[in-house]
């Protein structure tokens, strides 16, 4: 085999091995850890691609701002050239080769640009602030997405634990019913009902386990973790109960409008549009600039030395130029009209952003109140269903109730528990989202446990 081909194959294998090693190190950095809600949010803020892109836009804005501030400084350019020339005599009998060099430096300083330089500096600073606000908006979006995914996992886990307990209870009841049937205390039909109840609870347990795995996979996808990455949630030691009362809606809207970056971002867009309008109007103003240059040259066709020629041919120039727009075929007028329209559009967009944000907050507020009422009702429903089921279980143990009625009682109790779990996490999620819109960080009490 050709040595070049062998070397190429070896290089590819080496690069591939390094890539695998690097990927393995990334996986090792997240494998084996217990993931809390705070860990997930922190990881997402550091690694989410849209967030990283907005941070790069911030750096681009910083470069643009630096460039705008430097526009007040003079520009300086230096030039140098070397040339050779071969020419024949007038009678075409011979020729002579000569060399030469030219060098120079020039500078230009804007003195008056109709306020454009100051406007551009201010506009670049505002656009940098907007880039930072865009990053904040992207971070807010990913925090909400991670929180929703995390709450879905907690809901699925508690649902799974509920059905696991039900399956365990059904197994014990089935064993006890079998013993009672052998003793002649219950009929074969009662045993069949218990077997059906156990099979149903076992199926529900499998479904709940699959749902939990699906929810965990959704969060891993959101965090951009690979499929084979070990993801072990750190289950909270205690889930906080949903709050019983919400602040007044007027107070919430004031806090939201003062905190959310969308409002400030839209206001800054109006400021940039106002500056663009001023720049458009400045198109009708004169421009004044100062320029200066110095140059010299050398040629070997002269007998004098290099230094002497540079000194003899050294020339300087300074000038002041002014440009006065007289007629631009209505270009300036059109620019002013377009800038004014753009400003009006952004004013409408700011109103639209504000209205949409308030509509979102209002819907969250209504949903939070509705879920709180639902949770309160579900608590009472679960309590009465549990007491009723416990009484019917006692009746069944005494032979006063058949297995069909007991199974119906247990189904009612399980449905009440499932409704309570769903109502609890829905109320908690909406309240957490509403708090986040108000500027409060999202957090849950956690313990380091992978159980």
NORVEN-V514626 format. One record per residue. N is the residue number from 1. RES is the residue in three letters. PSI is psi in whole degrees, -180 to 180 (NA if undefined). Layout:
# NORVEN-V514626
n:N res:RES psi:PSI
n:N res:RES psi:PSI
This chain:
# NORVEN-V514626
n:1 res:UNK psi:143
n:2 res:UNK psi:139
n:3 res:UNK psi:-36
n:4 res:UNK psi:-39
n:5 res:UNK psi:-43
n:6 res:UNK psi:-44
n:7 res:UNK psi:-39
n:8 res:UNK psi:-43
n:9 res:UNK psi:-42
n:10 res:UNK psi:-40
n:11 res:UNK psi:-42
n:12 res:UNK psi:-42
n:13 res:UNK psi:-41
n:14 res:UNK psi:-46
n:15 res:UNK psi:-43
n:16 res:UNK psi:-40
n:17 res:UNK psi:-41
n:18 res:UNK psi:-39
n:19 res:UNK psi:-44
n:20 res:UNK psi:-39
n:21 res:UNK psi:-43
n:22 res:UNK psi:-44
n:23 res:UNK psi:-38
n:24 res:UNK psi:-38
n:25 res:UNK psi:-38
n:26 res:UNK psi:-44
n:27 res:UNK psi:-39
n:28 res:UNK psi:-30
n:29 res:UNK psi:-23
n:30 res:UNK psi:-14
n:31 res:UNK psi:147
n:32 res:UNK psi:0
n:33 res:UNK psi:158
n:34 res:UNK psi:126
n:35 res:UNK psi:116
n:36 res:UNK psi:172
n:37 res:UNK psi:-42
n:38 res:UNK psi:-40
n:39 res:UNK psi:-43
n:40 res:UNK psi:-44
n:41 res:UNK psi:-44
n:42 res:UNK psi:-44
n:43 res:UNK psi:-42
n:44 res:UNK psi:-40
n:45 res:UNK psi:-29
n:46 res:UNK psi:-29
n:47 res:UNK psi:-9
n:48 res:UNK psi:131
n:49 res:UNK psi:-48
n:50 res:UNK psi:-38
n:51 res:UNK psi:-42
n:52 res:UNK psi:-36
n:53 res:UNK psi:-40
n:54 res:UNK psi:-32
n:55 res:UNK psi:-35
n:56 res:UNK psi:-35
n:57 res:UNK psi:-33
n:58 res:UNK psi:-47
n:59 res:UNK psi:-38
n:60 res:UNK psi:-39
n:61 res:UNK psi:-36
n:62 res:UNK psi:-40
n:63 res:UNK psi:-40
n:64 res:UNK psi:-38
n:65 res:UNK psi:-41
n:66 res:UNK psi:-42
n:67 res:UNK psi:-41
n:68 res:UNK psi:-42
n:69 res:UNK psi:-32
n:70 res:UNK psi:-8
n:71 res:UNK psi:-14
n:72 res:UNK psi:-20
n:73 res:UNK psi:156
n:74 res:UNK psi:151
n:75 res:UNK psi:139
n:76 res:UNK psi:129
n:77 res:UNK psi:137
n:78 res:UNK psi:148
n:79 res:UNK psi:152
n:80 res:UNK psi:144
n:81 res:UNK psi:152
n:82 res:UNK psi:136
n:83 res:UNK psi:156
n:84 res:UNK psi:145
n:85 res:UNK psi:132
n:86 res:UNK psi:115
n:87 res:UNK psi:148
n:88 res:UNK psi:157
n:89 res:UNK psi:167
n:90 res:UNK psi:-27
n:91 res:UNK psi:9
n:92 res:UNK psi:30
n:93 res:UNK psi:-10
n:94 res:UNK psi:-175
n:95 res:UNK psi:168
n:96 res:UNK psi:133
n:97 res:UNK psi:131
n:98 res:UNK psi:156
n:99 res:UNK psi:158
n:100 res:UNK psi:167
n:101 res:UNK psi:145
n:102 res:UNK psi:145
n:103 res:UNK psi:152
n:104 res:UNK psi:170
n:105 res:UNK psi:141
n:106 res:UNK psi:155
n:107 res:UNK psi:154
n:108 res:UNK psi:136
n:109 res:UNK psi:120
n:110 res:UNK psi:128
n:111 res:UNK psi:-40
n:112 res:UNK psi:125
n:113 res:UNK psi:25
n:114 res:UNK psi:22
n:115 res:UNK psi:4
n:116 res:UNK psi:-40
n:117 res:UNK psi:-49
n:118 res:UNK psi:-40
n:119 res:UNK psi:-42
n:120 res:UNK psi:-37
n:121 res:UNK psi:-46
n:122 res:UNK psi:-41
n:123 res:UNK psi:-41
n:124 res:UNK psi:-38
n:125 res:UNK psi:-43
n:126 res:UNK psi:-41
n:127 res:UNK psi:-32
n:128 res:UNK psi:-42
n:129 res:UNK psi:-38
n:130 res:UNK psi:-39
n:131 res:UNK psi:-39
n:132 res:UNK psi:-37
n:133 res:UNK psi:-36
n:134 res:UNK psi:-39
n:135 res:UNK psi:-42
n:136 res:UNK psi:-40
n:137 res:UNK psi:-44
n:138 res:UNK psi:-39
n:139 res:UNK psi:-41
n:140 res:UNK psi:-41
n:141 res:UNK psi:-45
n:142 res:UNK psi:-33
n:143 res:UNK psi:-44
n:144 res:UNK psi:-41
n:145 res:UNK psi:-44
n:146 res:UNK psi:-40
n:147 res:UNK psi:-44
n:148 res:UNK psi:-43
n:149 res:UNK psi:-39
n:150 res:UNK psi:-43
n:151 res:UNK psi:-34
n:152 res:UNK psi:-37
n:153 res:UNK psi:-45
n:154 res:UNK psi:-41
n:155 res:UNK psi:-45
n:156 res:UNK psi:-37
n:157 res:UNK psi:-45
n:158 res:UNK psi:-35
n:159 res:UNK psi:-41
n:160 res:UNK psi:-44
n:161 res:UNK psi:-35
n:162 res:UNK psi:-47
n:163 res:UNK psi:-28
n:164 res:UNK psi:-42
n:165 res:UNK psi:-41
n:166 res:UNK psi:-41
n:167 res:UNK psi:-40
n:168 res:UNK psi:-41
n:169 res:UNK psi:-40
n:170 res:UNK psi:-38
n:171 res:UNK psi:-43
n:172 res:UNK psi:-40
n:173 res:UNK psi:-38
n:174 res:UNK psi:-42
n:175 res:UNK psi:-41
n:176 res:UNK psi:-39
n:177 res:UNK psi:-37
n:178 res:UNK psi:-41
n:179 res:UNK psi:-39
n:180 res:UNK psi:-36
n:181 res:UNK psi:-40
n:182 res:UNK psi:-30
n:183 res:UNK psi:-4
n:184 res:UNK psi:13
n:185 res:UNK psi:-27
n:186 res:UNK psi:164
n:187 res:UNK psi:170
n:188 res:UNK psi:-31
n:189 res:UNK psi:-40
n:190 res:UNK psi:-40
n:191 res:UNK psi:-40
n:192 res:UNK psi:-38
n:193 res:UNK psi:-40
n:194 res:UNK psi:-37
n:195 res:UNK psi:-40
n:196 res:UNK psi:-39
n:197 res:UNK psi:-42
n:198 res:UNK psi:-43
n:199 res:UNK psi:-40
n:200 res:UNK psi:-44
n:201 res:UNK psi:-35
n:202 res:UNK psi:-40
n:203 res:UNK psi:-43
n:204 res:UNK psi:-36
n:205 res:UNK psi:-44
n:206 res:UNK psi:-43
n:207 res:UNK psi:-42
n:208 res:UNK psi:-38
n:209 res:UNK psi:-42
n:210 res:UNK psi:-40
n:211 res:UNK psi:-40
n:212 res:UNK psi:-43
n:213 res:UNK psi:-38
n:214 res:UNK psi:-44
n:215 res:UNK psi:-38
n:216 res:UNK psi:-40
n:217 res:UNK psi:-38
n:218 res:UNK psi:-42
n:219 res:UNK psi:-39
n:220 res:UNK psi:-39
n:221 res:UNK psi:-41
n:222 res:UNK psi:-35
n:223 res:UNK psi:-2
n:224 res:UNK psi:40
n:225 res:UNK psi:145
n:226 res:UNK psi:160
n:227 res:UNK psi:-37
n:228 res:UNK psi:6
n:229 res:UNK psi:130
n:230 res:UNK psi:123
n:231 res:UNK psi:109
n:232 res:UNK psi:105
n:233 res:UNK psi:142
n:234 res:UNK psi:101
n:235 res:UNK psi:139
n:236 res:UNK psi:142
n:237 res:UNK psi:-34
n:238 res:UNK psi:129
n:239 res:UNK psi:126
n:240 res:UNK psi:144
n:241 res:UNK psi:147
n:242 res:UNK psi:143
n:243 res:UNK psi:148
n:244 res:UNK psi:-27
n:245 res:UNK psi:146
n:246 res:UNK psi:151
n:247 res:UNK psi:165
n:248 res:UNK psi:145
n:249 res:UNK psi:-36
n:250 res:UNK psi:-41
n:251 res:UNK psi:-41
n:252 res:UNK psi:-44
n:253 res:UNK psi:-38
n:254 res:UNK psi:-44
n:255 res:UNK psi:-40
n:256 res:UNK psi:-47
n:257 res:UNK psi:-29
n:258 res:UNK psi:-23
n:259 res:UNK psi:-42
n:260 res:UNK psi:133
n:261 res:UNK psi:-21
n:262 res:UNK psi:-38
n:263 res:UNK psi:-49
n:264 res:UNK psi:-37
n:265 res:UNK psi:-43
n:266 res:UNK psi:-35
n:267 res:UNK psi:-38
n:268 res:UNK psi:-33
n:269 res:UNK psi:-38
n:270 res:UNK psi:-40
n:271 res:UNK psi:-43
n:272 res:UNK psi:-41
n:273 res:UNK psi:-37
n:274 res:UNK psi:-40
n:275 res:UNK psi:-40
n:276 res:UNK psi:-36
n:277 res:UNK psi:-40
n:278 res:UNK psi:-40
n:279 res:UNK psi:-38
n:280 res:UNK psi:-40
n:281 res:UNK psi:-32
n:282 res:UNK psi:-11
n:283 res:UNK psi:-19
n:284 res:UNK psi:0
n:285 res:UNK psi:154
n:286 res:UNK psi:162
n:287 res:UNK psi:138
n:288 res:UNK psi:133
n:289 res:UNK psi:154
n:290 res:UNK psi:136
n:291 res:UNK psi:153
n:292 res:UNK psi:151
n:293 res:UNK psi:159
n:294 res:UNK psi:141
n:295 res:UNK psi:164
n:296 res:UNK psi:170
n:297 res:UNK psi:169
n:298 res:UNK psi:145
n:299 res:UNK psi:139
n:300 res:UNK psi:4
n:301 res:UNK psi:-13
n:302 res:UNK psi:151
n:303 res:UNK psi:-19
n:304 res:UNK psi:159
n:305 res:UNK psi:169
n:306 res:UNK psi:-48
n:307 res:UNK psi:-38
n:308 res:UNK psi:-42
n:309 res:UNK psi:-42
n:310 res:UNK psi:-40
n:311 res:UNK psi:-42
n:312 res:UNK psi:-34
n:313 res:UNK psi:8
n:314 res:UNK psi:123
n:315 res:UNK psi:150
n:316 res:UNK psi:151
n:317 res:UNK psi:140
n:318 res:UNK psi:141
n:319 res:UNK psi:156
n:320 res:UNK psi:122
n:321 res:UNK psi:145
n:322 res:UNK psi:138
n:323 res:UNK psi:120
n:324 res:UNK psi:114
n:325 res:UNK psi:126
n:326 res:UNK psi:-53
n:327 res:UNK psi:120
n:328 res:UNK psi:26
n:329 res:UNK psi:42
n:330 res:UNK psi:17
n:331 res:UNK psi:-45
n:332 res:UNK psi:-41
n:333 res:UNK psi:-41
n:334 res:UNK psi:-39
n:335 res:UNK psi:-41
n:336 res:UNK psi:-43
n:337 res:UNK psi:-44
n:338 res:UNK psi:-40
n:339 res:UNK psi:-39
n:340 res:UNK psi:-41
n:341 res:UNK psi:-41
n:342 res:UNK psi:-39
n:343 res:UNK psi:-43
n:344 res:UNK psi:-38
n:345 res:UNK psi:-41
n:346 res:UNK psi:-31
n:347 res:UNK psi:-42
n:348 res:UNK psi:-39
n:349 res:UNK psi:-38
n:350 res:UNK psi:-43
n:351 res:UNK psi:-39
n:352 res:UNK psi:-42
n:353 res:UNK psi:-43
n:354 res:UNK psi:-45
n:355 res:UNK psi:-43
n:356 res:UNK psi:-40
n:357 res:UNK psi:-44
n:358 res:UNK psi:-36
n:359 res:UNK psi:-41
n:360 res:UNK psi:-45
n:361 res:UNK psi:-40
n:362 res:UNK psi:-42
n:363 res:UNK psi:-41
n:364 res:UNK psi:-40
n:365 res:UNK psi:-45
n:366 res:UNK psi:-44
n:367 res:UNK psi:-40
n:368 res:UNK psi:-42
n:369 res:UNK psi:-42
n:370 res:UNK psi:-43
n:371 res:UNK psi:-32
n:372 res:UNK psi:-43
n:373 res:UNK psi:-41
n:374 res:UNK psi:-41
n:375 res:UNK psi:-43
n:376 res:UNK psi:-42
n:377 res:UNK psi:-37
n:378 res:UNK psi:-34
n:379 res:UNK psi:-46
n:380 res:UNK psi:-39
n:381 res:UNK psi:-43
n:382 res:UNK psi:-38
n:383 res:UNK psi:-48
n:384 res:UNK psi:-38
n:385 res:UNK psi:-37
n:386 res:UNK psi:-45
n:387 res:UNK psi:-43
n:388 res:UNK psi:-42
n:389 res:UNK psi:-39
n:390 res:UNK psi:-40
n:391 res:UNK psi:-42
n:392 res:UNK psi:-31
n:393 res:UNK psi:-41
n:394 res:UNK psi:-41
n:395 res:UNK psi:-40
n:396 res:UNK psi:-41
n:397 res:UNK psi:-28
n:398 res:UNK psi:1
n:399 res:UNK psi:16
n:400 res:UNK psi:-1
n:401 res:UNK psi:140
n:402 res:UNK psi:170
n:403 res:UNK psi:-29
n:404 res:UNK psi:-47
n:405 res:UNK psi:-36
n:406 res:UNK psi:-41
n:407 res:UNK psi:-41
n:408 res:UNK psi:-40
n:409 res:UNK psi:-41
n:410 res:UNK psi:-39
n:411 res:UNK psi:-41
n:412 res:UNK psi:-40
n:413 res:UNK psi:-43
n:414 res:UNK psi:-40
n:415 res:UNK psi:-39
n:416 res:UNK psi:-39
n:417 res:UNK psi:-43
n:418 res:UNK psi:-40
n:419 res:UNK psi:-39
n:420 res:UNK psi:-43
n:421 res:UNK psi:-47
n:422 res:UNK psi:-43
n:423 res:UNK psi:-38
n:424 res:UNK psi:-49
n:425 res:UNK psi:-31
n:426 res:UNK psi:-45
n:427 res:UNK psi:-42
n:428 res:UNK psi:-41
n:429 res:UNK psi:-48
n:430 res:UNK psi:-37
n:431 res:UNK psi:-39
n:432 res:UNK psi:-41
n:433 res:UNK psi:-41
n:434 res:UNK psi:-41
n:435 res:UNK psi:-39
n:436 res:UNK psi:-39
n:437 res:UNK psi:-25
n:438 res:UNK psi:-4
n:439 res:UNK psi:9
n:440 res:UNK psi:135
n:441 res:UNK psi:149
n:442 res:UNK psi:126
n:443 res:UNK psi:154
n:444 res:UNK psi:145
n:445 res:UNK psi:128
n:446 res:UNK psi:157
n:447 res:UNK psi:151
n:448 res:UNK psi:90
n:449 res:UNK psi:134
n:450 res:UNK psi:12
n:451 res:UNK psi:NA
